[in-house]
Amino acid sequence: MGQLPGERPIGACAGAPDPLREAVLRDLREARWHQQPRLGGELRARIGAHYGVAPENVLVARGCTEAVAWAFSWAARTAPRHRRAVLAIPRPSWPGFTRLADHAGIAWSHYDAGDPPAPDRIPVVCSPNNPTGHVVDETGLARWCSSATVPV
């Protein structure tokens, strides 16, 4: 098969044309690599202002698994030395809760989804619950929080 005048083949043997090679290198140098902006404190402050909470009470994570792992790790680290923290995990619920609790080294027990957890347990609230779809309304959540004997 013949070549047209001025045509340059592209292939492993011939290499890429100079303009294509230059464009690829330029794009690589200028690429943003799809990274999220590193806003840190500024992002937490904006989220906190939106929800009316202090920025130090805002946790920004790359997804729910990471957020739950951080929360369970925090609960395990901040429990009073004289008393081990125990999570109350709804049943049925996402199986990752128990795996992440085990990984964080924190004890856990189940409560029936839709019922209030024991007041001496740190409740894991998944609303709407997966897989039941049960939603804890604000009144119910406030009642759970006011009856708790541990931080919620």
N, C-alpha and C positions, 0 to 999 in steps of 0.2 A: 504494500500500500504506500503510495507516495505522500510527500509532504507538500503543503502549500507554501509559496514563498513567504518568508517571515514567520512561519509557524515553528514553534519549538515544542517538541514532545515533552509531556510530563510523565515521569515514571522513575522507578528505582534506578535505572541506568542513567537517565538523562538529568535527573535532579529537577528541582522546582525552578520556575522562571524567577529571575531576580525581583520583579515587582511583587510577586506573590510572597516570596521569602521575606522581603522588607515589610510587607503589610502584616504578616504573621508576627514578626519580631516586634513591630511597633505595637500591635494589639497586646502582646504579652507584657511589654513594658508598662503599658497604660491600664492594664486590667485591674479591676477593683476586686476581683476574686470573690464576689458575692458575699463578703463579710458583713456582718451586722455592725453598725456604728458602735464604737465603744463609748457610750455616754455615761456609764457608771452612775455616779451620784446625781447627775443632771436628770437621767431617766427615772431614777427612784424618786427624786423630788417631784417630777411632773406627775408620776403615777400617784404618789402620796397626796399631792394637792388635789388631784381629781377625786380620790376616794376619802379625803379628809383624815389621812393618817400621816404620822411622821415618816420621813424617808427611811430612817433606820429600821422601820417595821415593814418595809417593802422588800420582797425577795424576787429578783428577776432571774428566771431560769430558762433553759433552752427546751423545756417541755415538762410534762407532768411527772415523768419518772424521776428526772433530776430534782425537781422541786420537792417531791415526796421524800426522796432519799435525803436531801438536805434537812427537811423538817424532822424526820425521824432521828437523824444524827444529832441535831440540835437538842431534841427531847432527851436523848440518851446522855448527852454531855451536861445538860443543865439540871438534871434531876438532883434533888437533895441527896447528899452523901449517905444519910441514914435510911433513905428509902429509894428503892429502885422504881423508875418510871415504868408504867404499864399502859400500853395502848389499848383502846377498845376499837376493834375493827368490825365494821358491819358485815353481817352474813345474810344473804350472799353478797359478794362484792368482787372487785378486781383482785385476782390472785397475787398480783404484784405487791399489794400492801404487806402481806405476810412475809414474802421473800425479802423485801426491803427492810422490814422490821428485824428479821433474823440477821441480815447483813449488818445493820447498825448495832446489833447486840442489845436490842430493847425487847423486853417481854411484851406479850400481847395476849388478849383474849377476844372472843367474839361477842357481839350483841346482835340481836335480830334487827335487821334494817327496818326502820320505821318506829322502833321502840327507843326510848332514851337509854344511853349507855350508863353504866355504873358511875356514880359521881366521883369515885376515887381513881378513875381511869382517864387517860387523855384520849378524847374521842377523835376518831378519824371520821370526818363528815364528807361523804361523797354525795353531792346533791346537784342534779339528779343522780340517784344510785345507778351504778352499772352492775348488774343487768336488770334490776327490777323497775327502774324509772322513778322510784319513790323520791319525792321532793320534801326536804325539811324546810318549812316556812320560817319566816323571821321570828314569829312568836315562839315556835318550838325551839329554835336555835337559842333564843334569849333565855328560855326556861332551862335548857341544858347548861348554858354558861353560868347562870345564876346559882344553880344547884351544885356545880362542880366544886370539888375540894382540891383540885389541881389546876395549874394554868391551862387555859383553853385558848 
